[in-house]
Amino acid sequence: MNPNRMIDRFVRIAIRTLVNRGIDKGFDLAEGMSRKHENEAGQSGSARSPQQDADAVKHQKQKFQQAQRLTRQMRRFVKF
């Protein structure tokens, strides 16, 4: 086996390992931030009124409908 190929192989393995570790670390950090946000929302969420909950549901429904319209429009231009 050619020494250049061996070096390339080891470099590829090292880079792949480092990139995977970085990605895993990023996901772990994002998960930790998400859990922290959920805990804060859970504590303050109990103080919301039923009207605020209804408004939040209405807002989510509007966002979902907007996403559906956008998806339908995109389907006209993108052929799979």
C-alpha positions as CSV (number, residue, x, y, z in Angstrom):
1,M,0.0,0.0,0.0
2,N,1.2,3.4,-0.9
3,P,2.3,5.7,2.0
4,N,0.2,8.6,0.6
5,R,-2.9,6.4,0.6
6,M,-2.2,5.3,4.3
7,I,-1.8,8.9,5.4
8,D,-5.0,10.0,3.5
9,R,-6.9,7.1,5.1
10,F,-5.7,8.0,8.7
11,V,-6.5,11.7,8.1
12,R,-10.0,10.9,6.8
13,I,-10.6,8.7,9.9
14,A,-9.4,11.4,12.2
15,I,-11.5,14.1,10.6
16,R,-14.6,11.9,10.5
17,T,-14.1,11.2,14.2
18,L,-13.7,14.8,15.1
19,V,-16.6,16.0,13.0
20,N,-18.9,13.3,14.5
21,R,-17.8,14.3,18.1
22,G,-18.5,17.9,17.2
23,I,-21.9,17.1,15.9
24,D,-22.8,15.0,18.9
25,K,-21.6,17.7,21.2
26,G,-23.7,20.3,19.4
27,F,-26.8,18.1,19.7
28,D,-26.2,17.5,23.4
29,L,-25.9,21.3,23.9
30,A,-29.1,22.0,21.9
31,E,-30.9,19.3,23.9
32,G,-29.7,20.8,27.2
33,M,-30.9,24.2,26.1
34,S,-34.2,22.8,25.0
35,R,-34.8,21.1,28.4
36,K,-33.8,24.3,30.2
37,H,-36.4,26.2,28.1
38,E,-39.1,23.6,28.7
39,N,-38.5,23.7,32.4
40,E,-38.8,27.5,32.4
41,A,-41.9,27.4,30.2
42,G,-43.4,24.7,32.5
43,Q,-43.0,26.9,35.6
44,S,-44.4,30.0,34.0
45,G,-46.9,28.1,31.9
46,S,-49.1,27.3,34.9
47,A,-49.7,31.0,35.5
48,R,-51.3,31.5,32.0
49,S,-55.0,32.2,31.7
50,P,-57.3,30.1,29.6
51,Q,-57.6,33.1,27.2
52,Q,-53.9,33.1,26.7
53,D,-53.9,29.4,26.0
54,A,-56.7,29.9,23.5
55,D,-54.8,32.7,21.8
56,A,-51.6,30.5,21.6
57,V,-53.6,27.6,20.0
58,K,-55.1,30.1,17.5
59,H,-51.7,31.4,16.7
60,Q,-50.3,27.9,16.2
61,K,-53.3,27.0,13.9
62,Q,-52.6,30.1,11.8
63,K,-48.9,29.2,11.5
64,F,-49.8,25.6,10.5
65,Q,-52.2,26.9,7.8
66,Q,-49.7,29.3,6.5
67,A,-47.1,26.4,6.2
68,Q,-49.7,24.3,4.4
69,R,-50.4,27.1,1.9
70,L,-46.7,27.6,1.3
71,T,-46.2,23.8,0.8
72,R,-49.0,23.7,-1.8
73,Q,-47.4,26.7,-3.6
74,M,-44.0,25.0,-3.6
75,R,-45.4,21.8,-5.0
76,R,-46.5,23.7,-8.2
77,F,-42.8,24.6,-8.9
78,V,-41.0,21.5,-7.6
79,K,-41.6,18.3,-9.5
80,F,-40.5,15.1,-7.7
